[in-house]
């Protein structure tokens, strides 16, 4: 396996009786890269993550973290990752600082190191001013940030985040996303699962789409969008000879479709943003008055629906 990648997994397979939950999944994550794992409920995400972090035995396949083989009994491989589950793993009757100190000692940190890392994590997560308050007094977003902070205490090479923004307020959500961006910028590898496509678009360098236990597509956002094969949707709200203008535009090689509707011209265009000046010039030349322009580009939601036949939250 490639020693330059923080995470390498290949051929992962796990069945539960007659049900094959994960069937041949494999991908890698490089230092400083954020990899998004997307899939509808029941697609195999949780089972895949559980095998990667060593919580679940696999029927087949290999996992290495920071060059160390991962099994349910691995110590060094688990020491190289931080796992932040969707369910909160904090003690509500302890303060934020006490939670961090407790987990730091579980990581085997000497007291002085545990205290310094606790202070650093409190600053990183924006919880320093509430460090002495019991966690049961925290908002949902604050608890999520503390949960992430616990996973960061030992400065892991790989951070695994499972739906880290579920149920949090917009301010805390944005703080979490900014924190993930800083971590990847500092060289940490991140494995990220989410139900929010805009998070994947914002954070992830590469994305794997999993469905029915198999990785059915993988690539950058642009690479995945190209799989759909759809052009950009352009709507020109206009008055004048719309049918004539649409007919003229239909002859352009970068226009896949052009039709005149009541009060608008609807187009399907390759690379609409670069071709938009030419479109407006040609339409205006026919005497048509354009009042407004709308451009809708294919996005990850379009890709996901195209590949799986269902929305991410289905």
Secondary structure as GFF3:
##gff-version 3
##sequence-region A 1 314
A	DSSP	beta_strand	5	16	.	.	.	ID=ss1
A	DSSP	beta_strand	19	30	.	.	.	ID=ss2
A	DSSP	beta_strand	34	38	.	.	.	ID=ss3
A	DSSP	alpha_helix	45	52	.	.	.	ID=ss4
A	DSSP	beta_strand	60	65	.	.	.	ID=ss5
A	DSSP	beta_strand	68	69	.	.	.	ID=ss6
A	DSSP	alpha_helix	76	79	.	.	.	ID=ss7
A	DSSP	beta_strand	81	84	.	.	.	ID=ss8
A	DSSP	alpha_helix	96	106	.	.	.	ID=ss9
A	DSSP	alpha_helix	111	124	.	.	.	ID=ss10
A	DSSP	three_ten_helix	128	130	.	.	.	ID=ss11
A	DSSP	three_ten_helix	135	137	.	.	.	ID=ss12
A	DSSP	alpha_helix	140	152	.	.	.	ID=ss13
A	DSSP	beta_strand	158	162	.	.	.	ID=ss14
A	DSSP	alpha_helix	170	185	.	.	.	ID=ss15
A	DSSP	beta_strand	189	193	.	.	.	ID=ss16
A	DSSP	alpha_helix	197	203	.	.	.	ID=ss17
A	DSSP	beta_strand	206	211	.	.	.	ID=ss18
A	DSSP	beta_strand	214	219	.	.	.	ID=ss19
A	DSSP	alpha_helix	221	228	.	.	.	ID=ss20
A	DSSP	beta_strand	232	239	.	.	.	ID=ss21
A	DSSP	alpha_helix	242	250	.	.	.	ID=ss22
A	DSSP	beta_strand	255	261	.	.	.	ID=ss23
A	DSSP	beta_strand	264	269	.	.	.	ID=ss24
A	DSSP	alpha_helix	272	285	.	.	.	ID=ss25
A	DSSP	beta_strand	289	296	.	.	.	ID=ss26
A	DSSP	alpha_helix	300	308	.	.	.	ID=ss27
###
